């Protein structure tokens, strides 16, 4: 019986140690933010292979640009564009009003050097040490006027651990004038769930030891 209790005690200490270290070191990001095109910021739907300008309904890639000529955005292949953060919550709250850079990318098809396919490292960068790595992307809706994409991303922010989250992008067009917006969110940390699972496992093992 002493051996059983000793084994159980050691197991409990191990679980407490593992999760204690996890809680002490892990500071996951939480919250969400929305961004969009502001003054001198735009997007152009293009062919991801040739770079030719397309309609939203036939585009396979997006060229983010700060080159606005006569009110129209002009493609700048392989050159980062810009965005403005308009709303944010929790960990992202201090980023409201800040400007960052965003990379061109292909969302459908083979892509090219100027319009790489996803995943795209450092897809977005901004103030406060914000870095967003775009991991996956898919087309939710696409026609001549609207393009909606969604996928997953890894969010990095100064003072926090890298955290997985979601990415939703919308582009709207009228003539050759296009605007874009994105909503990006990080789910609540799963640490409490993991701790609960660890406790359940310990209880299961404890019962087995008692029955022996």
BAVO-508367 format. One record per atom (N, C-alpha, C, O): residue in three letters; z, y, x. Coordinates in steps of 0.2 Angstrom, whole numbers, plus 5000, padded with zeros to 4 digits. Layout:
ALAZYX...
//
This chain:
UNK500049945004UNK500050005000UNK500050065004UNK499750115003UNK500450065010UNK500450125014UNK499750135017UNK499550195018UNK499350085019UNK498650095021UNK498250125016UNK497850175018UNK498350105010UNK497950135004UNK498050205004UNK497550245003UNK498650225003UNK498850295003UNK498650335009UNK498450395008UNK498650305015UNK498450345021UNK497750355020UNK497450415022UNK497350305018UNK496650315017UNK496450365012UNK495950415013UNK496850365007UNK496650415001UNK496850485004UNK496450535003UNK497450495008UNK497650555010UNK497050585015UNK496950645015UNK496850545019UNK496350565024UNK495750585021UNK495350635023UNK495550555015UNK494950565012UNK495050635008UNK494550675008UNK495550645005UNK495750715002UNK495650775007UNK495450825006UNK495950755013UNK495950815018UNK495250825020UNK495150885022UNK494850775021UNK494150785023UNK493750825018UNK493450865020UNK493850805011UNK493550845006UNK493750925006UNK493350965006UNK494450935007UNK494651005007UNK494451035013UNK494251095013UNK494351005019UNK494151035025UNK493451055024UNK493251115026UNK492951005022UNK492251025021UNK492151075016UNK491751125018UNK492451075010UNK492351135006UNK492651195008UNK492451245006UNK493251185011UNK493551245014UNK493151285019UNK493151345018UNK492851255023UNK492351285028UNK491751315024UNK491551365026UNK491551275019UNK490951305015UNK491151365012UNK490751415012UNK491751375009UNK491851435005UNK492051485010UNK491851545009UNK492251475016UNK492451525021UNK491851555024UNK491851615026UNK491351515025UNK490751535029UNK490151555024UNK489751605026UNK490051525018UNK489551545014UNK489651605010UNK490151605006UNK489151645010UNK489151705006UNK488451715003UNK488051755005UNK488351674998UNK487651674995UNK487551744991UNK487951774989UNK486851754991UNK486651814987UNK486651804980UNK486551744978UNK486851854976UNK486851844968UNK486451904965UNK486451954968UNK486151894959UNK485851954956UNK485151954956UNK484851904957UNK484852014954UNK484152014953UNK483852084955UNK484252134955UNK483252094956UNK482952164956UNK482252164954UNK481952104954UNK482052214952UNK481352224950UNK480952284954UNK481352324956UNK480352264955UNK479952314959UNK479352324956UNK479152294952UNK478952374959UNK478352394956UNK477952444961UNK478152464966UNK477352464959UNK476952504962UNK477152584961UNK477152594955UNK477252624966UNK477452694964UNK476852734967UNK476252714967UNK477052794968UNK476552844971UNK476252814977UNK476552794982UNK475552814978UNK475152794984UNK475352724985UNK475252694991UNK475452684980UNK475552614981UNK475152574976UNK475252594970UNK474752524978UNK474352494973UNK474152424975UNK474452394980UNK473852384971UNK473552324972UNK472852314970UNK472652344965UNK472452274973UNK471752264971UNK471652184971UNK471752154976UNK471452164965UNK471252094965UNK470652074969UNK470152114968UNK470652024973UNK470052014977UNK469951934978UNK470351894975UNK469351914981UNK469251844983UNK469651834989UNK469551864994UNK470051774989UNK470451764995UNK470051745001UNK470351745006UNK469451725000UNK469051705006UNK468651755009UNK468651775015UNK468251795004UNK467751845006UNK468151915007UNK467851955010UNK468651925003UNK468951995002UNK468552034997UNK468752094997UNK468052014994UNK467652054989UNK468152074983UNK468552034981UNK468052134981UNK468452154975UNK468252114969UNK467652104968UNK468752094965UNK468652054959UNK468952084953UNK469352134954UNK468852064947UNK469252074941UNK469852034942UNK469951984945UNK470352054938UNK470952014937UNK470851944935UNK471151894937UNK470351934931UNK470151874928UNK469851824933UNK469851764932UNK469551854938UNK469151804943UNK469451804950UNK469251774954UNK469951854951UNK470251854957UNK470651794959UNK470851754955UNK470651784966UNK471051724969UNK471551744974UNK471951704976UNK471551814975UNK472051844980UNK472251914978UNK471851944974UNK472751944981UNK472952004980UNK472952044986UNK473252024991UNK472752104986UNK472752154992UNK473152214990UNK473052254986UNK473752214993UNK474252264992UNK474052324997UNK473952315003UNK474052384994UNK473752444998UNK474152504997UNK474452514992UNK474152545002UNK474352615001UNK473752665002UNK473852725003UNK473152635002UNK472552675003UNK472252694996UNK471852654993UNK472452754994UNK472252774987UNK471752824988UNK471852884990UNK471152814985UNK470552864986UNK470352884979UNK470152844975UNK470352954978UNK470252974971UNK470552944965UNK470252924960UNK471252924967UNK471652894962UNK471552814961UNK471852784957UNK471052784965UNK470952714965UNK471152684971UNK471052704977UNK471552624971UNK471752584977UNK471152554980UNK470752524977UNK471152554987UNK470552534991UNK470852474995UNK471352484998UNK470552414995UNK470752364999UNK470852375006UNK470452415009UNK471452345009UNK471552355017UNK471752285019UNK472252265020UNK471152245020UNK471352165021UNK471752155027UNK471652185033UNK472252115026UNK472752095032UNK473252155033UNK473652145038UNK473252205030UNK473752265031UNK474252265025UNK474052265019UNK474852265027UNK475352265022UNK475352325017UNK475152385019UNK475452315011UNK475552365006UNK476252395005UNK476652375010UNK476452425000UNK477152444999UNK477352434992UNK476952434987UNK477952434991UNK478252434984UNK478952474984UNK479152494989UNK479152494977UNK479752524976UNK480152484972UNK479952454967UNK480852484974UNK481352444969UNK481652494964UNK481852544966UNK481552474958UNK481752514952UNK482452504949UNK482752544947UNK482552434949UNK483152414946UNK483452354950UNK483052314953UNK484152344950UNK484452294954UNK485152284951UNK485452324948UNK485352224953UNK486052204951UNK486452164957UNK486052144961UNK487052164956UNK487452124961UNK487352144968UNK487352204970UNK487152094972UNK487052094979UNK486452144981UNK486452174986UNK486052154976UNK485452204977UNK485552274975UNK485052314976UNK486152284972UNK486252354969UNK486052414974UNK485752464971UNK486252404980UNK486152464985UNK485452474986UNK485252524989UNK484952434984UNK484252434986UNK483852484981UNK483252494982UNK484152504975UNK483852544970UNK483552604973UNK483952644977UNK482852614972UNK482552674975UNK482252664982UNK481952714984UNK482352614985UNK482152604992UNK481452574991UNK481152554986UNK481052584997UNK480352564998UNK480352515003UNK480652515008UNK479852465002UNK479752405006UNK479052395007UNK478652425004UNK478952345011UNK478252325012UNK478152255009UNK478552215009UNK477452245007UNK477352175004UNK476652155007UNK476152195008UNK476552085008UNK475952065011UNK475452035006UNK475652015001UNK474852045008UNK474252015004UNK474351935004UNK474551915009UNK474051904999UNK474151834999UNK473651804994UNK473451844989UNK473451744995UNK473051704990UNK473451664986UNK473951624988UNK473351664979UNK473751624974UNK473351564972UNK473651524968UNK472651564973UNK472251514971UNK471651504975UNK471351544977UNK471551444978UNK471051424982UNK471251424990UNK471851424991UNK470751424994UNK470851405001UNK471151465005UNK471551455010UNK471051525003UNK471251585007UNK470951595013UNK470451565015UNK471251645017UNK470851665024UNK471451695028UNK472051695026UNK471251715034UNK471651745039UNK471951815036UNK472551825036UNK471551845032UNK471851915029UNK472251905023UNK472651945021UNK472051845019UNK472351825013UNK472651755013UNK472351715010UNK473251745017UNK473451675018UNK473751645011UNK473951685007UNK473751585011UNK473951545005UNK474751545006UNK475051545012UNK475051535001UNK475851525001UNK475951455003UNK475651405002UNK476551445007UNK477051495008UNK476951555013UNK476551545018UNK477251615012UNK477151675016UNK477851695018UNK478251715014UNK477951685025UNK478551715028UNK478651785028UNK478151825029UNK479251815026UNK479351885026UNK478751925022UNK478451975023UNK478651895016UNK478251915011UNK478351985009UNK477952035008UNK479051995008UNK479252065007UNK479852085012UNK480252045013UNK479852145014UNK480352165018UNK480552235016UNK480152275013UNK481252255016UNK481452315014UNK482052345017UNK482352305022UNK482352395015UNK482952425017UNK483552375016UNK483552325012UNK484152385020UNK484652335019UNK484552265022UNK484952225020UNK484052265026UNK483952195029UNK483652145024UNK483652085025UNK483352175018UNK483052125013UNK482352095016UNK481952125019UNK482352025016UNK481751995018UNK481651935012UNK482151895011UNK481051935010UNK480951885005UNK480351835007UNK479851855009UNK480551775008UNK480051725010UNK479751685004UNK480151655000UNK479051695002UNK478751664996UNK478651594998UNK478251585002UNK478951554994UNK478851474996UNK478351444991UNK477951404994UNK478351454985UNK477851424980UNK477551474975UNK477851534974UNK476951464973UNK476651514968UNK476251474963UNK475951424965UNK476151494957UNK475751464952UNK475551524947UNK475851574946UNK474951504944UNK474651554939UNK474951534932UNK474851484930UNK475351584929UNK475551574922UNK475051594917UNK474951564912UNK474651654919UNK474251684914UNK473751724918UNK473951754922UNK473051724916UNK472551764919UNK471951774915UNK471651734912UNK471851844914UNK471251864911UNK471051924914UNK471251944919UNK470551954910UNK470252024913UNK470752074914UNK470552124917UNK471252074910UNK471752134910UNK472452114913UNK472752164915UNK472652054913UNK473352034915UNK473351974919UNK472951924918UNK473751974925UNK473851914929UNK474551904929UNK474951954931UNK474851844928UNK475551834928UNK475651774933UNK475351724932UNK476051784938UNK476151724943UNK476951714943UNK477351764942UNK477151654945UNK477851644946UNK477951584951UNK477451544952UNK478451584954UNK478651534960UNK479351544962UNK479751574959UNK479451514968UNK480051514971UNK480051554978UNK479551564981UNK480651574980UNK480751614986UNK481351604989UNK481851584986UNK481451624996UNK482051624999UNK482251695000UNK481851735003UNK482851714998UNK483051784999UNK483551795005UNK483951755005UNK483451845009UNK483851855015UNK484051935014UNK483651975013UNK484751945015UNK484952005015UNK485552015020UNK485951965020UNK485552065023UNK486152075028UNK486852065026UNK486952095020UNK487152025029UNK487852005027UNK487951945022UNK488451925020UNK487351915020UNK487351865016UNK486951805019UNK486551815024UNK487051745016UNK486751685018UNK486051685015UNK486051705009UNK485551655018UNK484851645014UNK485051605008UNK485351555008UNK484751625002UNK484851594996UNK484151584992UNK483751634992UNK484051534989UNK483451514985UNK483451554978UNK484051564975UNK482951574976UNK482851604969UNK482151604967UNK481751564969UNK482051644962UNK481351644958UNK480951704959UNK481251764960UNK480351704958UNK479851764959UNK479351764953UNK479051714952UNK479351814950UNK478851824944UNK478451894945UNK478751944946UNK477851884945UNK477351944947UNK476851954941UNK476651904939UNK476752024940UNK476352044934UNK475852094937UNK476152144940UNK475252084936UNK474752144938UNK474352164931UNK474152114927UNK474252224930UNK473952254924UNK473352294927UNK473452334932UNK472852294923UNK472252324925UNK471852364920UNK471852344914UNK471652424921UNK471252464917UNK470652494921UNK470852544925UNK470052474920UNK469552494925UNK469652464932UNK469752404933UNK469652514937UNK469852494943UNK470552514945UNK470752514951UNK470952534941UNK471652554942UNK472052504940UNK472152474935UNK472452474945UNK472952424944UNK473652434946UNK473752474951UNK474052414942UNK474852424944UNK475152354944UNK474852304941UNK475652354947UNK476052284948UNK476752294947UNK477052344949UNK477052234945UNK477852234945UNK478052164946UNK477652114946UNK478652154949UNK478952094950UNK479652094948UNK480052144949UNK479852034946UNK480552024944UNK480851964948UNK480551914948UNK481351974952UNK481551924957UNK482351914956UNK482751964956UNK482551854955UNK483251834954UNK483451774958UNK483151734960UNK484151774959UNK484451724962UNK485051694958UNK485451734955UNK485051634957UNK485551604952UNK486251604955UNK486351614961UNK486751594950UNK487451594952UNK487551534957UNK487151484957UNK487951544962UNK488051494967UNK488351434964UNK488651434959UNK488051374967UNK488251314965UNK488851284968UNK488951224968UNK489251324972UNK489851294976UNK490351264972UNK490651204973UNK490451294966UNK491051264962UNK490751194959UNK491151154958UNK490151194957UNK489851124955UNK489951074960UNK490151014959UNK489851094966UNK489851044972UNK490551024973UNK490750964974UNK491051074973UNK491751054973UNK491951004968UNK492350964969UNK491751024962UNK491950974956UNK491750904957UNK492050864956UNK491050904960UNK490850834961UNK491250804966UNK491350734966UNK491450834971UNK491850804977UNK492550784974UNK492750724976UNK492850814970UNK493450794967UNK493350734962UNK493750694963UNK492850734959UNK492650674955UNK492550614959UNK492850554957UNK492250624965UNK492150564969UNK492850544972UNK492950484973UNK493250584974UNK493950564977UNK494350534971UNK494650484973UNK494250554965UNK494650524960UNK494450444959UNK494850404958UNK493750444959UNK493450374958UNK493650324964UNK493850264962UNK493650354970UNK493950314976UNK494650294975UNK494850234977UNK495050344973UNK495750334972UNK495950274967UNK496350234969UNK495550274962UNK495650224957UNK495450154959UNK495850104958UNK494950154963UNK494750084966UNK495250064971UNK495450004971UNK495550104975UNK496150084980UNK496750064976UNK497050014979UNK496950094971UNK497550074967UNK497450004964UNK497849964964UNK496849994962UNK496649924958UNK496749864963UNK496849814961UNK496649884970UNK496549824975UNK497249804976UNK497349754980
//
